[in-house]
Amino acid sequence: MFRPLELAIGLRYTRAKRRNHFISFISMSSMLGITLGVTALITVLSVMNGFEKEVRGRILDMVSHLTVTTFEGRLEGWSDVTMQLKENPQVVGAAPYIEAQGMMIHGRNVTGILIRGVVPKLEPEVSSVGEKMVEGSLDDLIPGKFNIILGRDLARKLGVDVGDKVTMVTPSANVTPAGISPRLKRFKVVGIFHIGMYEYDSALAIINLDDARRLLRMKEAVTGVRAKLQDLFMSPQVRYELQNGGLGSYWVRDWSSYHANWFRAVKIEKRMIFLLLLLIIAVAAFNIVSTLVMLVTDKQSDIAILRTLGASPRSIMAVFMVQGTLIGVIGTLLGIAGGVSLSLNLDTVVPWLERTFGFHVLDPGVYYISELPSDLHWDNVWMISAVALVLSVVATLYPAWRASRTQPAEALRYE
């Protein structure tokens, strides 16, 4: 549509020094508005992607990519399930586990806990808890010793440290001639871990799988088998393959189902923030409309002369579309440069602002994530850029159409 003549005239109008400086001011405001909107959108979405990635990583430190269990919560023959899991090329590790709820007592402190029995040698294949140890090691969970590893916040609530003894109360009960009494067992604290997720740090207690079997009377059974995949985003597909294969009679879950509400909330928030920040670009696009409407009025005589020289209405329309499109292109390119630069250097910019102005964006004493994480997705950059360009082009249509409807006789009557 933009032939050399229309493009040359449109660029000449853009470069020319206008008599009406107000038009130039609105043009610059439109360009800066698009730049600001694109920069803000890229930066904010990158920060939200960073938070999602950070929280997802902390969740996956304790929750495996896939979990296979039964609907009754008691899995017999777990070794066969493990072999079937490892037949899938995506599975890189698998380990059995036992999980149950209980209570823990130390002195006057009592709190509810989530008991997890693991195999210390196999646990690193499916979780990162071994890398998050503040004190102790998974290897300290020796079978028959009834040792236990607690989350940091759980240890603080109970007022215990490594070497202290705690009493665990399990859901199973002992039947005695005197009646039914709760099943109690003393454990020695041999380690403390810190994941960064309060849900796990304040409630999870890890013991050896053999000790969990004896404590919960599971015999040779386990609660289920956890698996780790090469690509965590392949979990839904692998789950579908396993359910339609040899594990069809089992309950197969992937990591996203454990915190489905949280992931759905983040997805909705990202969409809403995108729409809200898109209003900045929309306002800038309306400024383009105002700029071009005033420019068309200012150039009535020029349009009339072009028409009398043989320019078609379509050519006149193209001339003014060049100007609005150029504003959009320059504003978008500047916004991309600003947004990408800010997103990639957020870990440097934010600390500098905190030191300069003496404040904390995320107070370490309140938030587990005390730094603004950033994860730039180029597909978001291209989508934002495309939307900004489309809005800029659409904003030129009405003023350009109005210019093409100019009648030469009417425009030149009073010249």
N, C-alpha and C positions, 0 to 999 in steps of 0.2 A: 504493500500500500504506500510506503514511503519511498517515492521515486527521488532521483537526485535533486530535481527542482524543488519539490516540497521540503525535502530534508535541508537543503541549503537555505531556503527562506526561513524555515522554522529555527534553524541554528543561528541565523543572522538576527532574528527577533530576540533570541535568548541572550546573545552577546551584546546587543545594542544597549546603550545607556538610555533608560527610559526617562521621559519628562516627568512622569508621575512616580516619585520615589516610594509612594505607598504600595504600589504594585510590586516593586522590588522587595520591599520589606515582607509582604505576604508570601512571595515566592520563597524567600529565604526561610521564613517561619515554617512553610510547608516542608521544605527539604529537611530542616532540623527536626521537625515533628516526626517525619518518617525515620530519620536516623535514630532518634531517641526511642521510638517504638520498637524498631528492629533490634537495637542494642539491648533494651530491657527484656524483650521476649527471649532472645537467645540466652542472656545471662540467667534469667529467672528459671527457665526450663532446664538449663545446665545444672543449676543449684538443686532443683528438685530431683533431677536424675541422680545427682551425687548423693543426696540424702537417701533416695530409694536404694541405690547401690550399697551404701554404707550399712543401712539397717538390714538389707537382705543378706549381706555378708555376715553380720552378727547373728542373724537368725540361723543361717546355714552352718555356723560354728557348732550349733547344738542340734539342729534338725537336718536329717539326711535328705538327699535329693529324692529318694524313694523309700517307702516303707511297705513291707509285706507282712500282713498279719491275718488273723481270722476275725470274724465278727464276734466271736466269744472272747477274744483276747487271750487265747491259749493256743500256741502253735506247736504241734508235735512234728518230729522229723524235720527240724529246721535245716539240717545239713543238705537235704535234697533240694529244698527251696533255694539255698545258697548256690548250689551247683547250677540250677536252672537260671538263676539271675546272672551268673558269670558267663553263661552261654551267649548272652546279649553283648554285642561288641561295644555298646556304650557304657556298660558297667565296668568300673575299674576297681571296685572294692565292695565287700559285703561283710556284715557282722551281726550276730544275734544280740538281742537285748531283752531285758525284763523291765517292765515299768508298772508302778503302782503308786497309790497315794498313801500317805501315812502322817504321823505326827512325830515331832522331835522335842525332847525335853532336856534342859540343862539348868539345874537349880530351879528357880522360879519361872524361868522363861520357857514358854511352850508355843510352838508354831506349826502350821501345816506344811508339809513338804511333798515333793514329787520324788519318789525313789526310782533310780535307774541303775539296773545291774548291767555291767558291760564286761567284755573280755579285754583286758588292758592291751594285749598285743595286737588285737584286731581293731580296736577303737580308732586309732589314727587313720585307718582306711576310710572311715565314714564321717568323721567329725574332726574339728580343730581344737577340741577342749584341751588336749595335751599341750598345745602351743600357748594356751591362755592361763597356764598355771602360775599363780603368784608365789605359792610355796608348795613344795612336794612334787610328786610325779605320779602318773598313772601306774607305773610299775610298783608303787607302794601298796597297791590293792592286791595283796597276797591272799589266795584262797584259804579259808579257814581261820584267818587272823581277824576277820570282821573289822577291817579298816574302812574308813569313809573319807570322801572328798566333798567339801561343801562349797557353795557359791559364796563370794565375799560378803554380800549383804546378808545372806542367811547366817553366816558365822557371826556377823556383827549383831544381828537380832538376838542370837542365842548367847552372845558374850563369850565365845570360845575361840581358841587358837589351836595351831598344830600341837598335838600331844595331849589335848584335853579329851575327856570322855563324854559322850552324849548317849542318851537313851532314845531308841526308836520304838514307836508304837505302830504296829501294822494292822491292816484291816482284818486279818485272820485272827481267830480267837482260840484259846485253850479251854477244853471242856474238862473240868475237874469235879470231884465229889462235892466240892463246895460251891459249884456253879460254873458259869462261863466267865472267864477272865481274859482281858486283852493280852495279846502276845507282845512281849517286850524283849528288847535285845540291846546290850551295851555295845557301842562302837567307839573306836579310837580315831580321832581326827588326824589324818596324815597329810592332808593337802587342802589348799584353797585355790579356787579359780575365779577369774574375772572376765566375763564375756563382754560386758557393756550393755546387756539387755536385762533390765530389772526383773523381768518375768522369770528369767533363769537364775540370775545371780542371787535372788532373794528366796528361791524355793527349791532348787534342784540339789539333790544329794546323790552322789555316785558311789556305788559299791561294786565289789566283784560279782560276776554272774553266778558263780557257785554259791556265794554267800546269800545272794538274792533268792536262789532256788530253795535253799534250806530255810530261809526266813519266811518265804511266802508259800512253802510246800508245793513247789512247781515240779518236783522230781526232775525228769529230763526235758520238760517242756520249757518254752520261752514265750514271751509276749509276741515277738515277731523278729523280722530280719530287716536291717537297714542297709541301703545301698548308695554308693556314690557314682555319679556319671561323669564322663569326660566333659560334656556340655550340659550345664544345669538347665538351659532353656529347652533341651530336648526331653525333659522329664515328662510332659504330657504325652508326647508321642511314644516314648518308651513304656509308659504306664499302659497306654492303649494296646501296644503290642503284647505286653505281658498278660493283660487281662483276656486278650483274645487268643492266647497261646496256652502254655502248660500251667499257668497260674490263674486260670479263669475262676477257680473255686475259692480263691483267696481275696482278701480286701487289700488292694494296691492303692496307695496314696502317694501324691508327689508333694514337694515342699510348699508349693503355693497354696495348697488346701489347708495347711496348718494356720495360716494367717491370711485367709482369703479376704476377710473384711478390710484388713489394713491395706492390702494391695489394691483392692477395688477403690478404697477411699483415695489413695494416692493418684490413681488413674483419673478419677473424677475431678480431683483438685487440679491436676495438670490441665485438663480440658477447660475448666472454668477460668483458671488464671490466663490461659491462652486467649480465651474470648475477651476477658476483661482488658488485658494489655493490648489486644487488637484494636480497642477503641482509640488508643493513641494514634495508631496509623490511620484509622478511619477519620479522625478529626483533621489530621494532616491532609488527607485526600479531599476533604471538604474545602480546605484552604486552597487546594489546587483549583477547584471549581471556581472559587471567588476570584483567584488570580486571573484565570483565563477569561472569565466573564468581563472583568474590568479591562483586560487587555483587548478583547474583541471590540469593546466599545471605543477604546482609545485608537484602534487601528481601522475604524470604519472606512476612512478614505482610502487607505492602502488596499483593503479588501476589494473596494469598488474598482480601483485601478487594475488590480490583478484580474478581476472578472472581465473588465472591458478588453484586456489583452488576450483573453481566451482561456483563462484558468477555469476549470470546472468546479462545481460545488464540492466534489469529492477531493479535489486538490486543495481547496481552501481548508477543508476539514482536516486533511492530513497535516497541513502547515501548523495548525494549533495543537494537534495531538502530539507533534514532535516536542513541543515545549513542556507539556504536562508529563509526557513519558520521560523526558530528560531529567526533570525534577525527581521523579520516582526512582529512576535508575541511579542517579548520584546519591540520593538519600539512602537507598537500599544498600549500595556498595559501602558507603560510610558506616551504616549500621552494622553490616556484616563484619567489617574490620574492627569496629569498636566492641561488638558483642563477643566475637571469637577471641580477641586479645584479652578482654576482661575475664572471660570464662577460663582461659588457659592460665591466667596469672592471678586468679582469685586468692590463691594461697599466699601470695606476696602482697597484694593490694590490701586485703582485709587486715592483716597484722599491722601494716604501715598506718592505716587509718586508726586502728585501736591505739597504737603508740602515740600518734600525733594528737588525737583528741581525748585520750585517756578514758576510754570506755571499752566494754566487751560486747561484741555482737551476740555471742552465746557464752554466758557465764559458766565456767567450768564447775562452779559449785552447785549449779542447778541442772545443767544439761549433760548427758552422757557424751554427746557429740559436741565438742566445744569449738570446733573449727568448721567453717563453711566449706563443705565438700563440693566439688564441681566435676561433672561428667558430661563433656560436650558430645552430642550426637549430631553428626553431619546431616542426617536425614531431617532433623528439626530445623537446621540452618536453611536447607534448601526449601523446606515447606514454608517457613516464615518469609523467606525472600520472594518466593512465588506469589504468596498472598499479598505482600506489599506492592509488588509490581502490577498485579492484576487490579488492585484497588486504585493504583495511580493511573493506569490506562483507562479504567472505567470512569474515573473522575474527569477525564478530558472529553468524554463523548458529548455531553450536553453543550458545553461552551463551543466545541468545534462544530457541532451540528448547527448551533445558532449562527456561527460565523458563516457557514456555507449557505445559509438562507438570506444573507444580506443582498439587497437589491441595489445595483450600482446607481441607478437614477435617484433613489431616495437618499443614499449615502452622500452623493455629490451635490445635492440640491443647494445646500447652504455653504459649499466650499468656495 
